[in-house]
Amino acid sequence: MLDTAVRAGQGRGMSRLLADEEITTALGDLPGWRRDGQSLVAAYDAPDFPTAVQLIVEAGDEAEQLGHHPDVDLRWKVTHWRLSTHSAGGLTQLDIDLAHRISQAAARLGAGAGEAR
């Protein structure tokens, strides 16, 4: 169970908009992720449908820990991700951190980067 500080949205304090240069630098460490306007997007192709669902579950746990939630779409065994800090009107460090956590979960589960929409 998450502690009270996390459930209360502890991560939401880091909502400074990132500069374009910061976003470009961060994307250099996030293979498969790209910028789409005020969002980061990626897709992961899992070995099968249950693994794709497990990726969403694991990413959901990470999102809860950060107090920051992605938009996610599941199409058979492919997950599509969109991250943005709506309250800040763009991209923040929370988006970068969550993208890293999603990427790490995908790698653990054997899901490869796909074509993001």
Backbone as a printed PyTorch tensor [residue, N CA C, xyz], in Angstrom:
tensor([[[  0.8450,  -1.1850,   0.0000],
         [  0.0000,   0.0000,   0.0000],
         [  0.8830,   1.2380,   0.0000]],

        [[  0.4870,   2.2400,  -0.7360],
         [  1.2580,   3.4640,  -0.8190],
         [  1.1260,   4.2780,   0.4550]],

        [[  2.2320,   4.9300,   0.8260],
         [  2.1560,   5.7400,   2.0360],
         [  1.3370,   7.0060,   1.7820]],

        [[  0.9900,   7.6690,   2.8590],
         [  0.0860,   8.8170,   2.7810],
         [  0.6520,   9.9420,   1.9270]],

        [[  1.9600,  10.2180,   2.0130],
         [  2.5470,  11.3180,   1.2510],
         [  2.4070,  11.0790,  -0.2510]],

        [[  2.6220,   9.8360,  -0.6690],
         [  2.5150,   9.5340,  -2.0900],
         [  1.0640,   9.6240,  -2.5290]],

        [[  0.1490,   9.0380,  -1.7500],
         [ -1.2600,   9.0900,  -2.1140],
         [ -1.7720,  10.5240,  -2.1460]],

        [[ -1.1730,  11.3850,  -1.3580],
         [ -1.6060,  12.7790,  -1.3100],
         [ -1.0570,  13.5830,  -2.4920]],

        [[ -0.2510,  12.9400,  -3.3390],
         [  0.2390,  13.6290,  -4.5210],
         [  1.5850,  14.2970,  -4.3350]],

        [[  2.4550,  13.6880,  -3.5440],
         [  3.7710,  14.2320,  -3.2650],
         [  4.5080,  14.6160,  -4.5490]],

        [[  4.4220,  13.7790,  -5.5870],
         [  5.1350,  14.0330,  -6.8250],
         [  4.6510,  15.2560,  -7.5700]],

        [[  3.4800,  15.7370,  -7.2890],
         [  2.9080,  16.8460,  -8.0500],
         [  3.6420,  18.1610,  -7.8380]],

        [[  4.5320,  18.2280,  -6.8280],
         [  5.2710,  19.4510,  -6.5810],
         [  6.2780,  19.7720,  -7.6700]],

        [[  6.6630,  18.7920,  -8.4810],
         [  7.6790,  18.9900,  -9.5030],
         [  7.0080,  19.3310, -10.8270]],

        [[  6.3220,  20.4500, -10.9050],
         [  5.5380,  20.7230, -12.1030],
         [  6.0920,  21.8710, -12.9400]],

        [[  7.3850,  22.1770, -12.8050],
         [  7.9860,  23.2290, -13.6280],
         [  8.0650,  22.7320, -15.0690]],

        [[  7.6090,  23.5630, -15.9960],
         [  7.7190,  23.2030, -17.4060],
         [  9.1870,  23.1000, -17.8030]],

        [[  9.5120,  22.0720, -18.5810],
         [ 10.8750,  21.8940, -19.0550],
         [ 11.1070,  22.7280, -20.3060]],

        [[ 12.3200,  23.2260, -20.4420],
         [ 12.7140,  23.9530, -21.6550],
         [ 12.9100,  22.9460, -22.7840]],

        [[ 12.8050,  23.4210, -24.0130],
         [ 12.9790,  22.5490, -25.1760],
         [ 14.3000,  21.7830, -25.1180]],

        [[ 15.3710,  22.4520, -24.7120],
         [ 16.6840,  21.8120, -24.6360],
         [ 16.6850,  20.6790, -23.6110]],

        [[ 16.0070,  20.8840, -22.4910],
         [ 15.9290,  19.8400, -21.4700],
         [ 15.1700,  18.6220, -21.9880]],

        [[ 14.1150,  18.8810, -22.7280],
         [ 13.3100,  17.7850, -23.2910],
         [ 14.1310,  17.0100, -24.3130]],

        [[ 14.8260,  17.7190, -25.1810],
         [ 15.6610,  17.0700, -26.1970],
         [ 16.7350,  16.2150, -25.5450]],

        [[ 17.3760,  16.7260, -24.5250],
         [ 18.4090,  15.9730, -23.8030],
         [ 17.8120,  14.7300, -23.1620]],

        [[ 16.6740,  14.8850, -22.5120],
         [ 16.0290,  13.7490, -21.8430],
         [ 15.6320,  12.6700, -22.8470]],

        [[ 15.1420,  13.0730, -24.0110],
         [ 14.7340,  12.0950, -25.0210],
         [ 15.9170,  11.2800, -25.5380]],

        [[ 17.1220,  11.8330, -25.4300],
         [ 18.3230,  11.0950, -25.8110],
         [ 18.5290,   9.8480, -24.9730]],

        [[ 17.9850,   9.8460, -23.7720],
         [ 18.0810,   8.6960, -22.8580],
         [ 16.8110,   7.8670, -22.8430]],

        [[ 15.8850,   8.1330, -23.7640],
         [ 14.6010,   7.4320, -23.7970],
         [ 14.3190,   6.8820, -25.2060]],

        [[ 15.0460,   5.8470, -25.6080],
         [ 14.8020,   5.2750, -26.9340],
         [ 13.3410,   4.8480, -27.0860]],

        [[ 12.7730,   5.1530, -28.2490],
         [ 11.3770,   4.7960, -28.5170],
         [ 10.3870,   5.8810, -28.1500]],

        [[ 10.8120,   6.8660, -27.3820],
         [  9.9530,   7.9910, -27.0120],
         [ 10.2490,   9.1610, -27.9380]],

        [[  9.2020,   9.9320, -28.2500],
         [  9.3840,  11.1450, -29.0350],
         [  8.4190,  12.2030, -28.5270]],

        [[  8.7170,  13.4110, -28.8990],
         [  7.8510,  14.5340, -28.5280],
         [  6.7750,  14.6970, -29.5910]],

        [[  5.5620,  14.9280, -29.1210],
         [  4.4350,  15.2350, -30.0010],
         [  3.7280,  16.4370, -29.3900]],

        [[  4.1210,  17.6240, -29.8080],
         [  3.5650,  18.8450, -29.2250],
         [  3.9500,  18.9700, -27.7610]],

        [[  2.9560,  19.0130, -26.8950],
         [  3.1860,  19.1500, -25.4590],
         [  3.1260,  17.8080, -24.7380]],

        [[  3.4060,  16.7260, -25.4620],
         [  3.3650,  15.3770, -24.8900],
         [  4.5830,  14.5810, -25.3050]],

        [[  4.8790,  13.5500, -24.5310],
         [  5.8120,  12.5020, -24.9260],
         [  4.9710,  11.3060, -25.3200]],

        [[  5.3330,  10.6310, -26.4120],
         [  4.5840,   9.4680, -26.8660],
         [  5.5380,   8.3050, -27.1420]],

        [[  5.0200,   7.1030, -26.9360],
         [  5.7620,   5.8800, -27.2320],
         [  4.7610,   4.7530, -27.4030]],

        [[  5.2360,   3.6740, -27.9970],
         [  4.4400,   2.4560, -28.1100],
         [  5.3540,   1.2840, -27.7820]],

        [[  4.7910,   0.2660, -27.1690],
         [  5.5380,  -0.9490, -26.8600],
         [  4.7550,  -2.1490, -27.3420]],

        [[  5.4600,  -3.0130, -28.0700],
         [  4.8890,  -4.2310, -28.6250],
         [  5.3100,  -5.3880, -27.7240]],

        [[  4.3670,  -5.9020, -26.9580],
         [  4.6370,  -6.9780, -26.0150],
         [  4.5900,  -8.3330, -26.7290]],

        [[  5.1660,  -9.3620, -26.1130],
         [  5.1320, -10.6930, -26.7250],
         [  3.7190, -11.2410, -26.9280]],

        [[  2.7900, -10.8310, -26.0440],
         [  1.4190, -11.3230, -26.1410],
         [  0.4950, -10.3970, -25.3530]],

        [[ -0.8040, -10.6380, -25.4740],
         [ -1.7940,  -9.7800, -24.8140],
         [ -1.6310,  -9.7450, -23.2830]],

        [[ -1.4770, -10.9100, -22.6030],
         [ -1.3220, -10.8360, -21.1410],
         [ -0.1070, -10.0130, -20.7110]],

        [[  0.9650, -10.0710, -21.4810],
         [  2.1510,  -9.2800, -21.1360],
         [  1.8850,  -7.7920, -21.3310]],

        [[  1.1450,  -7.4370, -22.3760],
         [  0.7800,  -6.0330, -22.5840],
         [ -0.0500,  -5.5170, -21.4130]],

        [[ -0.9820,  -6.3300, -20.9410],
         [ -1.8000,  -5.9430, -19.7810],
         [ -0.9120,  -5.7960, -18.5470]],

        [[  0.0370,  -6.7090, -18.3730],
         [  0.9470,  -6.6300, -17.2280],
         [  1.7820,  -5.3510, -17.2760]],

        [[  2.1900,  -4.9380, -18.4690],
         [  2.9290,  -3.6790, -18.6100],
         [  2.0750,  -2.5100, -18.1240]],

        [[  0.8200,  -2.5030, -18.4770],
         [ -0.0740,  -1.4310, -18.0210],
         [ -0.2150,  -1.4650, -16.5020]],

        [[ -0.3270,  -2.6540, -15.9340],
         [ -0.4430,  -2.7860, -14.4780],
         [  0.8190,  -2.2490, -13.7970]],

        [[  1.9860,  -2.6760, -14.2920],
         [  3.2400,  -2.2240, -13.6730],
         [  3.4320,  -0.7200, -13.8340]],

        [[  3.1220,  -0.2000, -15.0130],
         [  3.2270,   1.2500, -15.2220],
         [  2.2290,   1.9920, -14.3410]],

        [[  1.0580,   1.3990, -14.1430],
         [  0.0620,   2.0070, -13.2520],
         [  0.5590,   2.1130, -11.8260]],

        [[  1.2640,   1.0800, -11.3660],
         [  1.8560,   1.1320, -10.0250],
         [  2.8900,   2.2540,  -9.9290]],

        [[  3.7210,   2.3660, -10.9530],
         [  4.7250,   3.4400, -10.9770],
         [  4.0460,   4.8100, -11.0120]],

        [[  3.0040,   4.9330, -11.8120],
         [  2.2780,   6.2040, -11.9080],
         [  1.6870,   6.5930, -10.5590]],

        [[  1.1440,   5.6250,  -9.8480],
         [  0.5840,   5.9090,  -8.5200],
         [  1.6670,   6.3970,  -7.5770]],

        [[  2.8530,   5.7880,  -7.6420],
         [  3.9550,   6.2200,  -6.7750],
         [  4.3590,   7.6620,  -7.0630]],

        [[  4.2930,   8.0520,  -8.3390],
         [  4.6430,   9.4190,  -8.7160],
         [  3.4880,  10.4000,  -8.5550]],

        [[  2.2650,   9.8850,  -8.4420],
         [  1.1000,  10.7630,  -8.4310],
         [  0.9160,  11.4340,  -9.7780]],

        [[  1.2520,  10.7050, -10.8490],
         [  1.2360,  11.2590, -12.2080],
         [  0.7900,  10.1480, -13.1450]],

        [[ -0.2540,  10.3610, -13.9160],
         [ -0.8930,   9.2630, -14.6390],
         [ -0.8640,   9.4650, -16.1490]],

        [[ -0.4960,   8.4090, -16.8820],
         [ -0.4120,   8.5070, -18.3450],
         [ -1.7530,   8.2610, -19.0100]],

        [[ -1.8340,   8.6750, -20.2550],
         [ -2.9070,   8.2130, -21.1240],
         [ -2.3500,   6.9610, -21.7930]],

        [[ -3.1080,   5.8830, -21.7740],
         [ -2.6320,   4.6270, -22.3580],
         [ -3.7530,   3.9850, -23.1560]],

        [[ -3.3730,   3.3780, -24.2530],
         [ -4.3070,   2.6940, -25.1330],
         [ -3.7350,   1.3060, -25.4180]],

        [[ -4.5640,   0.2980, -25.3420],
         [ -4.1350,  -1.0810, -25.5860],
         [ -4.8430,  -1.6050, -26.8260]],

        [[ -4.0670,  -2.0430, -27.7780],
         [ -4.5690,  -2.6540, -29.0110],
         [ -3.8790,  -3.9990, -29.1430]],

        [[ -4.5750,  -5.0680, -28.8080],
         [ -4.0940,  -6.4390, -28.7680],
         [ -2.8500,  -6.5160, -27.9050]],

        [[ -1.6490,  -6.5360, -28.4590],
         [ -0.4470,  -6.6520, -27.6380],
         [  0.4320,  -5.4090, -27.7020]],

        [[ -0.1160,  -4.3350, -28.2580],
         [  0.6280,  -3.0790, -28.3710],
         [  0.0000,  -2.0310, -27.4540]],

        [[  0.8380,  -1.4330, -26.6210],
         [  0.3910,  -0.3350, -25.7550],
         [  0.9070,   0.9760, -26.3360]],

        [[  0.0540,   1.9880, -26.3310],
         [  0.4100,   3.3340, -26.7930],
         [  0.3200,   4.2640, -25.5830]],

        [[  1.3560,   5.0460, -25.3910],
         [  1.4860,   5.9080, -24.2110],
         [  1.5750,   7.3640, -24.6120]],

        [[  0.9440,   8.2300, -23.8230],
         [  1.0340,   9.6780, -24.0030],
         [  1.1680,  10.2960, -22.6090]],

        [[  2.2430,  11.0570, -22.4300],
         [  2.5210,  11.6860, -21.1400],
         [  2.5460,  13.2030, -21.3020]],

        [[  1.9010,  13.8880, -20.3880],
         [  1.9150,  15.3430, -20.3370],
         [  1.4340,  15.7560, -18.9510]],

        [[  1.9720,  16.8460, -18.4640],
         [  1.5080,  17.3770, -17.1840],
         [  0.4630,  18.4380, -17.5010]],

        [[ -0.7830,  18.0080, -17.5460],
         [ -1.8750,  18.9000, -17.9580],
         [ -1.9740,  20.1320, -17.0600]],

        [[ -1.7600,  19.9360, -15.7640],
         [ -1.8870,  21.0580, -14.8340],
         [ -0.8270,  22.1270, -15.0750]],

        [[  0.3140,  21.7390, -15.6640],
         [  1.3810,  22.7030, -15.9570],
         [  1.3180,  23.1820, -17.4010]],

        [[  0.5080,  22.5430, -18.2180],
         [  0.3720,  22.9490, -19.6070],
         [  1.4910,  22.4770, -20.5190]],

        [[  2.1210,  21.3700, -20.1670],
         [  3.2010,  20.8630, -21.0180],
         [  3.9800,  19.7590, -20.3490]],

        [[  5.2600,  19.6940, -20.6580],
         [  6.1150,  18.6230, -20.1640],
         [  6.9240,  19.0580, -18.9520]],

        [[  6.9330,  18.1840, -17.9500],
         [  7.6920,  18.4210, -16.7270],
         [  8.5610,  17.2010, -16.4330]],

        [[  9.3450,  17.3030, -15.3840],
         [ 10.2040,  16.1900, -14.9820],
         [  9.3800,  14.9550, -14.6350]],

        [[  8.1590,  15.1360, -14.1910],
         [  7.2960,  13.9850, -13.9130],
         [  7.0870,  13.1360, -15.1610]],

        [[  6.9340,  13.7750, -16.3070],
         [  6.7510,  13.0400, -17.5600],
         [  8.0080,  12.2520, -17.9210]],

        [[  9.1610,  12.8670, -17.7410],
         [ 10.4310,  12.1920, -18.0270],
         [ 10.6070,  11.0010, -17.0910]],

        [[ 10.3680,  11.2230, -15.8100],
         [ 10.5260,  10.1380, -14.8300],
         [  9.5870,   8.9750, -15.1280]],

        [[  8.3420,   9.2760, -15.4570],
         [  7.3920,   8.2080, -15.7450],
         [  7.7630,   7.4950, -17.0430]],

        [[  8.2370,   8.2120, -18.0430],
         [  8.6720,   7.5750, -19.2860],
         [  9.8010,   6.5800, -19.0130]],

        [[ 10.7500,   6.9620, -18.1660],
         [ 11.8330,   6.0350, -17.7970],
         [ 11.2740,   4.7850, -17.1240]],

        [[ 10.3470,   4.9630, -16.2110],
         [  9.7800,   3.8180, -15.4900],
         [  8.9860,   2.9020, -16.4200]],

        [[  8.2500,   3.4860, -17.3550],
         [  7.5140,   2.6750, -18.3240],
         [  8.5000,   1.9070, -19.2020]],

        [[  9.5520,   2.5690, -19.6480],
         [ 10.5670,   1.9180, -20.4780],
         [ 11.2260,   0.7570, -19.7390]],

        [[ 11.5300,   0.9630, -18.4690],
         [ 12.1640,  -0.0970, -17.6800],
         [ 11.2220,  -1.2830, -17.4990]],

        [[  9.9550,  -1.0150, -17.2520],
         [  8.9740,  -2.1010, -17.1110],
         [  8.8340,  -2.8550, -18.4340]],

        [[  8.7980,  -2.1250, -19.5440],
         [  8.6870,  -2.7590, -20.8610],
         [  9.8850,  -3.6700, -21.1120]],

        [[ 11.0700,  -3.2000, -20.7850],
         [ 12.2770,  -4.0030, -20.9930],
         [ 12.2390,  -5.2780, -20.1490]],

        [[ 11.8300,  -5.1540, -18.8910],
         [ 11.7270,  -6.3310, -18.0080],
         [ 10.7680,  -7.3730, -18.5700]],

        [[  9.7080,  -6.8940, -19.2240],
         [  8.6600,  -7.7870, -19.7320],
         [  8.9020,  -8.2340, -21.1730]],

        [[  9.9890,  -7.7740, -21.7800],
         [ 10.2920,  -8.1800, -23.1460],
         [  9.4670,  -7.4820, -24.2080]],

        [[  8.9490,  -6.2950, -23.8840],
         [  8.1740,  -5.5080, -24.8550],
         [  9.1270,  -4.5530, -25.5750]],

        [[  9.1330,  -4.6040, -26.8820],
         [ 10.0010,  -3.7360, -27.6600],
         [  9.2900,  -2.4830, -28.1060]],

        [[ 10.0940,  -1.4600, -28.3920],
         [  9.5130,  -0.2010, -28.8680],
         [  8.8270,  -0.4170, -30.2030]],

        [[  7.6450,   0.1670, -30.3260],
         [  6.8730,   0.0870, -31.5600],
         [  6.7020,   1.4630, -32.1560]],

        [[  5.7560,   1.5970, -33.0330],
         [  5.4830,   2.8770, -33.7020],
         [  4.4540,   3.6640, -32.8910]],

        [[  4.9140,   4.7760, -32.2950],
         [  4.0200,   5.6230, -31.5030],
         [  3.1410,   6.4410, -32.4230]],

        [[  1.8800,   6.6560, -31.9930],
         [  0.9960,   7.5160, -32.7790],
         [  0.7120,   8.7880, -32.0320]]])
